[in-house]
Amino acid sequence: MGSLEAEVMEEMWRQGRTSIRRVWESLSSRRTLSFNSVMTIMNRLAEKGILIRGGRPRAHWFRPRESRDAFLTRVSKSVAEGLVKDFGDYAVAQFVAAVRDVDPQRLDALRRAVRDTKTRRRVRPR
């Protein structure tokens, strides 16, 4: 997702069901931005299935298809799965190194998540 798409989505999650004009007004209060740029981005996000578009021509409303948390969970899971599939242990090692470098205290949370996942797998009936 590009930076403008991300800004639009943050605004969509903040506003909920809304119009292009309301999103544009909010974003343009912080930066120079044309109405047509916001309209194009929102229509593309609807075409990608990230936003839902309703109403009638020239009176559309939009809303996010899913919550911010659900979206971030889905996308980050997809990215992580792709990295592990393509790069295997290298990706896992780099993920652990990134956690260590960015927020070393999260290593404990990562250890617990791995332990809990292992425990759940042993308990599951086959």
Helices and strands as residue ranges (DSSP letters): H 3-15, H 20-28, H 35-47, E 51-56, E 59-64, H 68-87, H 89-102, H 106-123
